[in-house]
């Protein structure tokens, strides 16, 4: 029996402005049993959080190209005290790699 059959179906928002990265991450998360809702900007992430009550987790890129960045979007979500977004997790993977290359 696959691992996802043993867990309750969870919904996650993925905020990523790089299309290829978003596709790979979405597929990986779906294989793990998550329903994934994607956004490519901080503004779209805010709209999704405000309009969708079924969210267990938000994975947000910090360095979003257009509009507000991931940090600003996260601050706004927390400021709004939106209880529907029970968990907020941010990652800085691309920034960390870029920073390492520049050393």
C-alpha positions in Angstrom: 0.0 0.0 0.0 1.5 3.4 -1.0 2.5 5.8 1.8 -0.1 8.4 0.8 -2.9 5.9 1.3 -2.1 5.9 5.0 -2.4 9.7 5.5 -5.3 12.0 5.5 -5.5 14.1 2.3 -3.8 17.5 2.9 -4.0 20.7 0.9 -0.9 22.8 0.4 -0.3 26.1 -1.3 3.0 26.4 -3.2 4.2 29.9 -4.1 7.0 29.7 -6.6 7.7 32.1 -9.5 10.0 29.7 -11.4 7.7 27.6 -13.6 10.0 24.5 -13.9 10.7 24.5 -10.1 7.0 24.8 -9.4 6.1 21.9 -11.7 8.7 19.6 -10.1 7.7 20.6 -6.6 4.0 20.2 -7.3 4.5 16.8 -8.8 6.6 15.7 -5.9 4.1 16.9 -3.3 1.2 15.3 -5.2 3.0 12.0 -5.2 3.3 12.3 -1.4 -0.5 12.6 -1.2 -1.0 16.4 -1.1 -3.5 18.5 -3.1 -1.4 21.4 -4.3 -2.6 24.9 -5.1 0.0 27.0 -6.9 0.7 30.7 -7.1 3.5 32.5 -8.9 3.4 35.9 -7.0 3.0 37.1 -3.5 -0.3 38.8 -4.4 -1.7 35.6 -5.8 -0.7 33.8 -2.6 -2.6 36.4 -0.5 -5.7 36.0 -2.7 -5.5 32.2 -2.4 -5.2 32.2 1.4 -8.0 34.7 1.8 -10.4 32.8 -0.5 -9.6 29.1 0.3 -10.3 27.7 3.7 -8.9 24.2 3.1 -5.2 24.8 3.6 -2.8 22.8 5.9 0.5 24.3 4.8 2.0 27.1 2.7 5.4 26.6 1.0 6.6 30.0 -0.1 9.7 31.1 -2.1 11.3 34.1 -0.4 12.7 35.7 -3.6 9.7 36.2 -5.9 10.4 38.3 -9.0 7.2 40.3 -9.6 5.2 42.3 -7.0 5.7 41.7 -3.3 8.2 39.1 -2.2 7.6 36.0 -0.1 8.6 37.7 3.1 6.1 40.5 2.6 3.4 38.1 1.6 4.1 36.0 4.8 4.0 39.1 7.0 0.7 40.1 5.5 -0.8 36.6 6.0 0.3 36.7 9.6 -0.9 40.3 10.1 -4.3 39.3 8.8 -4.3 36.6 11.4 -5.9 34.3 8.9 -6.5 31.1 10.9 -7.2 29.2 7.7 -3.5 29.2 7.0 -2.6 27.2 10.1 1.0 26.6 9.2 3.5 28.8 7.3 6.8 27.5 6.1 9.2 29.5 4.0 12.3 28.2 2.2 15.2 30.0 0.7 16.8 27.3 -1.3 17.7 29.3 -4.5 19.0 32.2 -2.4 21.2 29.9 -0.4 22.7 28.3 -3.6 23.2 31.7 -5.2 24.9 33.0 -2.1 27.2 30.0 -2.0 28.2 30.4 -5.6 29.1 34.1 -5.0 31.6 33.3 -2.2 
